[in-house]
């Protein structure tokens, strides 16, 4: 198939992780069905995209916007957990695209925020937010992602950060003891490794058991969460409670850092597994617990993102805003 064609209205959207990649074609207001591809089935992303386009048939897209689970520099990402290298400047001529944009996956989630509907969200407290003010998304998952969508004079920019590698704060004596235990094991205790990720949840569980002198079995993040929700393990439940409290503190810190008066959104793969637990936890109280700035935080809404394909909403929003 000859892919060196003139410009069409079609745009290829992709969400590329370490194990799976998802593709869809977008035109005007419509985004087509999502095509799932296993990364291991293709040696390069170029071959995966070519296969998707051949199977799709019809007019190929002239542009592409790709979300990747990793840091992006100069439109290029070397994937951490797969052999793929996603280089937009190489893919563009190789596949005959007019343009290829490579974005960090959390940058794409930030782009989705203005388009999310009430059914896509679970409210976690606060007011309505101020229109036009920054929107912040935080996401505990494999790591801890943070991005902020800023709008000024009709232009939008998603700020990508490495906030997950900032130092984990303690807000009471018990958390200080837990962090001291983690420090002996890890050296620097970051937000991500100390609490707010899958591995962070495991580290938190082990540290709490040590602080409390409790003997507990080895559990991964999913097993800790299940034991906490089922009431089968007091240490697991205490771990999940501390996880939610720390998430509130960190989200509040980032809200005042970015001036995110438009709203703060919780995404990622962990928190949507226990929305009721999160809503009933100390998350919101800790979010607002900023002394003289409590009123400032009280007005900021916090919401849990539960839409499974929010990344494709963000990819489409980016394309509409930047590729018109």
C-alpha positions as CSV (number, residue, x, y, z in Angstrom):
1,X,0.0,0.0,0.0
2,X,1.4,3.4,-1.0
3,X,1.3,5.6,2.1
4,X,2.8,8.7,0.6
5,X,-0.4,10.5,-0.1
6,X,-1.7,14.0,0.2
7,X,-3.3,15.4,3.3
8,X,-6.6,13.9,4.4
9,X,-8.9,14.6,7.4
10,X,-7.9,11.3,9.1
11,X,-5.6,11.2,12.1
12,X,-4.1,8.1,13.7
13,X,-4.4,8.1,17.5
14,X,-2.3,5.7,19.6
15,X,-1.9,4.8,23.2
16,X,1.3,2.8,23.5
17,X,2.3,0.9,26.7
18,X,5.0,-1.6,27.5
19,X,2.8,-4.7,26.8
20,X,-0.1,-3.4,24.6
21,X,-0.7,-0.7,22.1
22,X,-4.1,0.7,21.1
23,X,-4.8,2.5,17.9
24,X,-7.8,4.3,16.5
25,X,-8.5,6.5,13.5
26,X,-10.2,9.9,14.0
27,X,-11.9,12.2,11.5
28,X,-13.8,15.4,12.4
29,X,-15.9,14.7,15.5
30,X,-15.7,10.9,15.2
31,X,-13.1,8.5,16.6
32,X,-13.3,5.0,15.2
33,X,-13.1,1.7,17.1
34,X,-10.0,0.9,19.1
35,X,-7.6,-1.7,17.6
36,X,-5.5,-3.6,20.1
37,X,-2.0,-4.8,19.3
38,X,0.5,-6.8,21.4
39,X,3.9,-5.0,21.5
40,X,5.6,-8.4,21.4
41,X,4.1,-9.3,18.0
42,X,6.0,-6.6,16.2
43,X,9.8,-5.8,16.5
44,X,9.2,-2.0,15.9
45,X,6.4,0.5,16.2
46,X,6.7,1.3,12.5
47,X,5.7,-2.3,11.6
48,X,2.8,-2.3,14.1
49,X,1.4,1.0,12.6
50,X,1.9,-0.3,9.0
51,X,0.0,-3.4,9.9
52,X,-2.9,-1.4,11.6
53,X,-3.2,0.8,8.5
54,X,-3.2,-2.1,6.1
55,X,-5.9,-3.9,8.0
56,X,-7.9,-0.7,8.2
57,X,-7.9,-0.1,4.5
58,X,-9.3,3.0,2.8
59,X,-7.6,6.3,2.9
60,X,-4.6,6.3,5.3
61,X,-4.3,9.1,7.8
62,X,-1.9,12.0,7.1
63,X,-1.1,12.7,10.7
64,X,-0.5,10.8,13.9
65,X,-0.6,11.6,17.6
66,X,1.0,8.9,19.8
67,X,0.8,8.7,23.6
68,X,3.7,6.7,25.2
69,X,4.3,5.4,28.7
70,X,7.7,7.1,29.2
71,X,9.6,10.3,29.0
72,X,9.6,12.2,25.7
73,X,12.5,14.2,24.5
74,X,12.7,15.9,21.0
75,X,9.6,13.9,19.9
76,X,11.2,10.6,20.8
77,X,10.7,8.0,23.6
78,X,12.8,5.0,24.4
79,X,10.3,2.6,26.0
80,X,11.3,1.4,29.4
81,X,9.5,-2.0,29.4
82,X,9.6,-2.9,25.7
83,X,12.1,-2.9,22.8
84,X,10.2,-0.2,20.9
85,X,11.7,3.2,20.3
86,X,9.0,5.7,19.3
87,X,10.6,8.5,17.2
88,X,8.2,10.8,15.5
89,X,10.8,12.3,13.3
90,X,11.7,8.9,11.9
91,X,8.1,7.6,11.6
92,X,6.9,10.7,9.7
93,X,8.9,10.1,6.5
94,X,9.0,6.3,6.9
95,X,5.2,6.0,6.9
96,X,4.4,9.0,4.7
97,X,2.7,11.1,7.5
98,X,2.7,14.9,7.2
99,X,3.3,15.1,10.9
100,X,3.8,12.8,13.9
101,X,3.5,14.0,17.5
102,X,4.8,11.9,20.4
103,X,3.4,12.8,23.8
104,X,3.8,11.5,27.3
105,X,0.8,9.4,28.4
106,X,0.1,11.7,31.4
107,X,0.3,14.8,29.1
108,X,-2.5,13.2,27.1
109,X,-4.6,12.6,30.2
110,X,-4.2,16.3,31.0
111,X,-5.5,17.2,27.6
112,X,-8.6,15.0,28.2
113,X,-9.7,16.9,31.3
114,X,-11.9,19.7,29.8
115,X,-13.8,17.1,27.7
116,X,-14.6,14.6,30.4
117,X,-18.3,14.3,31.3
118,X,-19.9,13.8,34.7
119,X,-20.3,10.0,33.9
120,X,-16.5,9.8,33.5
121,X,-15.8,11.1,37.0
122,X,-16.5,10.4,40.6
123,X,-16.6,13.6,42.8
124,X,-14.3,13.6,45.8
125,X,-15.2,16.9,47.4
126,X,-14.7,20.7,46.8
127,X,-16.6,23.3,44.8
128,X,-17.0,23.7,41.0
129,X,-13.6,25.1,40.1
130,X,-12.8,28.3,38.3
131,X,-13.2,28.3,34.5
132,X,-9.9,28.9,32.6
133,X,-7.7,28.1,35.6
134,X,-5.1,25.3,35.5
135,X,-6.3,21.7,35.7
136,X,-4.1,19.2,37.4
137,X,-4.0,15.4,37.1
138,X,-2.2,13.0,39.4
139,X,-2.0,9.3,38.8
140,X,-0.7,6.5,41.0
141,X,-0.1,3.4,38.9
142,X,3.1,1.7,37.7
143,X,4.7,5.0,38.6
144,X,3.3,8.4,39.8
145,X,2.3,10.6,36.9
146,X,1.6,14.4,37.2
147,X,0.6,16.8,34.5
148,X,-1.1,20.2,34.5
149,X,-3.2,21.7,31.7
150,X,-2.8,25.5,31.5
151,X,-4.9,27.8,29.3
152,X,-4.0,31.4,28.5
153,X,-5.5,33.6,25.8
154,X,-7.0,30.6,24.0
155,X,-3.8,28.6,23.9
156,X,-3.4,25.4,25.8
157,X,-0.3,23.7,27.1
158,X,0.1,20.5,29.1
159,X,3.0,20.7,31.5
160,X,4.7,17.4,32.0
161,X,6.5,16.9,35.3
162,X,8.6,14.4,37.2
163,X,6.9,15.2,40.5
164,X,6.8,11.5,41.5
165,X,10.5,11.7,42.2
166,X,10.2,14.5,44.6
167,X,10.7,13.7,48.3
168,X,7.7,12.0,50.1
169,X,6.4,14.3,52.9
170,X,5.2,13.2,56.3
171,X,2.4,15.0,58.1
172,X,2.3,13.2,61.4
173,X,4.6,11.2,63.7
174,X,3.4,7.8,62.4
175,X,4.2,8.7,58.8
176,X,7.6,10.0,60.0
177,X,8.4,6.6,61.5
178,X,7.2,4.9,58.3
179,X,9.4,7.1,56.1
180,X,12.4,6.7,58.4
181,X,12.0,2.9,57.9
182,X,11.8,3.3,54.2
183,X,14.8,5.6,54.2
184,X,16.9,2.9,55.8
185,X,15.9,0.6,52.9
186,X,15.7,2.9,49.9
187,X,17.9,5.9,50.7
188,X,15.9,8.7,49.1
189,X,12.2,8.1,49.7
190,X,10.3,9.6,46.7
191,X,6.6,10.0,46.4
192,X,6.5,7.2,43.9
193,X,8.7,4.6,45.6
194,X,7.6,5.4,49.1
195,X,3.8,5.2,48.6
196,X,2.0,6.4,45.5
197,X,2.6,3.6,42.9
198,X,2.2,-0.2,42.8
199,X,5.7,-0.8,44.1
200,X,5.2,2.1,46.5
201,X,2.1,0.5,48.0
202,X,4.2,-2.7,48.6
203,X,7.0,-0.6,50.3
204,X,4.4,1.2,52.4
205,X,2.9,-2.2,53.5
206,X,6.3,-3.6,54.5
207,X,7.3,-0.5,56.4
208,X,4.0,-0.3,58.3
209,X,4.4,-4.0,59.3
210,X,7.9,-3.2,60.6
211,X,6.8,-0.1,62.5
212,X,3.9,-2.1,64.1
213,X,6.0,-5.2,64.7
214,X,3.5,-7.3,62.7
215,X,4.3,-10.4,60.8
216,X,2.6,-10.4,57.4
217,X,2.9,-12.4,54.2
218,X,4.4,-11.0,51.1
219,X,1.7,-9.3,49.0
220,X,1.8,-7.4,45.7
221,X,-0.2,-4.2,45.3
222,X,-3.4,-6.0,44.1
223,X,-3.3,-8.5,47.0
224,X,-2.8,-5.6,49.5
225,X,-5.7,-3.8,48.1
226,X,-7.9,-6.9,48.1
227,X,-7.0,-7.8,51.7
228,X,-7.7,-4.2,52.8
229,X,-11.1,-4.1,51.1
230,X,-12.1,-7.6,52.3
231,X,-11.0,-6.8,55.9
232,X,-8.7,-9.8,55.9
233,X,-5.5,-7.9,57.1
234,X,-5.2,-5.0,59.5
235,X,-1.8,-4.0,58.1
236,X,-3.2,-4.0,54.5
237,X,-6.1,-1.8,55.6
238,X,-3.8,0.6,57.4
239,X,-1.6,0.7,54.3
240,X,-4.5,1.6,52.0
241,X,-5.7,4.2,54.5
242,X,-2.2,5.8,54.6
243,X,-2.0,5.6,50.8
244,X,-5.2,7.6,50.5
245,X,-4.1,10.1,53.1
246,X,-0.7,10.7,51.5
247,X,-2.3,11.0,48.1
248,X,-4.5,13.8,49.5
249,X,-1.5,15.6,51.0
250,X,0.6,15.3,47.8
251,X,-2.4,16.3,45.6
252,X,-2.9,19.4,47.8
253,X,0.8,20.3,47.7
254,X,0.7,20.1,43.9
255,X,-2.5,22.1,43.7
256,X,-1.0,25.0,45.5
257,X,2.3,24.6,43.5
258,X,0.5,24.9,40.1
259,X,-2.4,27.1,41.3
260,X,-4.8,24.4,40.0
261,X,-8.0,26.3,40.8
262,X,-9.8,24.6,37.9
263,X,-9.7,21.3,39.6
264,X,-7.5,18.3,40.6
265,X,-8.1,14.9,39.0
266,X,-7.0,11.5,40.2
267,X,-6.2,9.0,37.4
268,X,-3.9,6.0,37.0
269,X,-4.5,2.3,37.4
270,X,-4.8,2.1,41.2
271,X,-7.4,4.5,42.7
272,X,-10.3,3.5,40.4
273,X,-10.2,0.0,42.0
274,X,-11.5,1.4,45.3
275,X,-13.6,4.6,44.7
276,X,-15.8,4.2,47.8
277,X,-12.8,3.6,50.0
278,X,-11.0,6.7,48.6
279,X,-14.1,8.9,49.0
280,X,-14.5,7.8,52.7
281,X,-10.8,8.1,53.5
282,X,-8.8,11.0,54.8
283,X,-7.9,12.0,51.2
284,X,-10.0,15.2,51.1
285,X,-9.3,16.3,54.6
286,X,-5.5,16.0,53.9
287,X,-5.9,17.7,50.6
288,X,-7.3,20.8,52.3
289,X,-5.0,20.7,55.4
290,X,-2.7,23.5,54.4
291,X,-3.0,25.9,57.3
292,X,-3.7,29.4,56.2
293,X,-4.4,28.2,52.6
294,X,-7.2,25.8,53.7
295,X,-9.9,28.1,52.2
296,X,-8.0,28.2,48.9
297,X,-7.9,24.4,48.8
298,X,-11.5,24.0,50.0
299,X,-12.8,25.7,46.8
300,X,-10.8,23.3,44.5
301,X,-12.8,20.3,43.3
302,X,-11.2,16.8,43.4
303,X,-12.5,14.1,41.1
304,X,-11.6,10.5,40.3
305,X,-11.3,9.7,36.6
306,X,-13.0,6.4,35.8
307,X,-13.3,6.6,32.0
308,X,-11.2,3.6,30.6
309,X,-10.3,5.3,27.3
310,X,-9.6,8.9,28.6
311,X,-6.3,8.8,26.7
312,X,-8.2,8.8,23.4
313,X,-10.2,11.7,24.5
314,X,-7.0,13.5,25.3
315,X,-5.4,12.5,22.0
316,X,-8.4,13.9,20.1
317,X,-8.4,17.1,22.1
318,X,-4.7,17.6,21.4
319,X,-5.2,16.9,17.7
320,X,-8.2,19.3,17.5
321,X,-6.3,22.1,19.3
322,X,-2.9,21.8,17.6
323,X,-3.5,20.2,14.2
324,X,-6.4,22.2,12.9
